[in-house]
Amino acid sequence: LSSGLDCFLVTLNATSQVVIDRLLLRSLKGKSRLGTFARDLILRYLNFSPQNGKFGFELYDPLAVGALLKFVEFEEEKIDVVTVGENYGQLVRCKEGSPVFISKRVRAKEFIEYFLERLCLVR
């Protein structure tokens, strides 16, 4: 955090806004073999175990890329990392911390449509 480089954090509460649930997935059709393969692969993931896809297929890594494409808005905050005690590893806001950019708003519907289009999936 103290490197001096701009640091952008896409938080879990941001990624939980971009979810492909089973209902949406079942309504999609592949425009190509790639689209059909992508849909079937995600469905298999969701059905692999009861905990997978409890809420749907959350787009963690794709949203990190989506942040670069301006689907995520960030606000600067000062934070530090707890290095001792029971909260070890947690990020905390503080006045003397390093400035980082934390995700605050996600254009979720637009991003999901963009993502599905790139996977050759249509409704």
NORPE-V567127 format. One record per residue. N is the residue number from 1. PHI is phi in whole degrees, 0 to 359 (NA if undefined). PSI is psi as a letter, one per 30 degrees, with the letter a starting at -180 (* if undefined). D_FIRST is the distance of its C-alpha to the first C-alpha in whole Angstrom. Layout:
[[N & PHI & PSI & D_FIRST] [N & PHI & PSI & D_FIRST]]
This chain:
[[1 & NA & f & 0] [2 & 262 & g & 4] [3 & 287 & f & 6] [4 & 92 & f & 7] [5 & 278 & k & 8] [6 & 294 & k & 9] [7 & 241 & k & 7] [8 & 247 & k & 10] [9 & 247 & k & 11] [10 & 263 & j & 15] [11 & 280 & l & 16] [12 & 295 & e & 19] [13 & 291 & f & 21] [14 & 284 & e & 20] [15 & 291 & f & 22] [16 & 289 & f & 24] [17 & 273 & f & 26] [18 & 245 & j & 27] [19 & 230 & k & 29] [20 & 259 & j & 32] [21 & 270 & l & 35] [22 & 301 & e & 38] [23 & 299 & e & 40] [24 & 296 & e & 38] [25 & 300 & e & 38] [26 & 290 & f & 42] [27 & 275 & f & 43] [28 & 267 & l & 41] [29 & 233 & k & 43] [30 & 282 & k & 42] [31 & 282 & f & 43] [32 & 206 & l & 43] [33 & 298 & e & 43] [34 & 298 & e & 39] [35 & 298 & e & 39] [36 & 296 & e & 42] [37 & 298 & e & 40] [38 & 298 & e & 36] [39 & 299 & e & 38] [40 & 296 & e & 40] [41 & 295 & e & 37] [42 & 294 & e & 35] [43 & 299 & e & 38] [44 & 298 & e & 38] [45 & 300 & e & 35] [46 & 296 & e & 35] [47 & 267 & f & 38] [48 & 300 & e & 37] [49 & 212 & l & 37] [50 & 302 & e & 37] [51 & 280 & f & 33] [52 & 294 & k & 32] [53 & 70 & g & 33] [54 & 308 & e & 33] [55 & 251 & f & 32] [56 & 130 & a & 32] [57 & 267 & j & 30] [58 & 277 & k & 27] [59 & 266 & i & 25] [60 & 301 & d & 21] [61 & 294 & e & 21] [62 & 300 & e & 23] [63 & 290 & f & 21] [64 & 299 & e & 18] [65 & 290 & e & 21] [66 & 301 & e & 22] [67 & 297 & e & 19] [68 & 293 & f & 19] [69 & 266 & g & 23] [70 & 74 & g & 23] [71 & 274 & f & 24] [72 & 236 & k & 21] [73 & 257 & k & 20] [74 & 240 & l & 16] [75 & 232 & k & 16] [76 & 281 & k & 13] [77 & 220 & l & 12] [78 & 259 & k & 10] [79 & 223 & l & 8] [80 & 217 & l & 8] [81 & 252 & k & 8] [82 & 289 & k & 12] [83 & 247 & g & 13] [84 & 217 & l & 17] [85 & 85 & a & 20] [86 & 289 & f & 21] [87 & 262 & g & 18] [88 & 312 & k & 16] [89 & 92 & f & 13] [90 & 282 & l & 13] [91 & 268 & k & 11] [92 & 227 & k & 12] [93 & 285 & k & 13] [94 & 201 & l & 13] [95 & 290 & e & 14] [96 & 258 & g & 12] [97 & 286 & l & 9] [98 & 280 & k & 6] [99 & 285 & k & 8] [100 & 224 & l & 8] [101 & 254 & k & 11] [102 & 248 & k & 13] [103 & 299 & k & 16] [104 & 236 & e & 19] [105 & 225 & k & 22] [106 & 235 & k & 23] [107 & 275 & i & 27] [108 & 298 & e & 28] [109 & 300 & e & 31] [110 & 297 & e & 31] [111 & 294 & e & 28] [112 & 299 & e & 30] [113 & 299 & e & 33] [114 & 300 & e & 31] [115 & 298 & e & 30] [116 & 296 & e & 34] [117 & 299 & e & 35] [118 & 292 & f & 33] [119 & 271 & g & 35] [120 & 64 & h & 38] [121 & 247 & k & 39] [122 & 227 & l & 41] [123 & 274 & * & 42]]
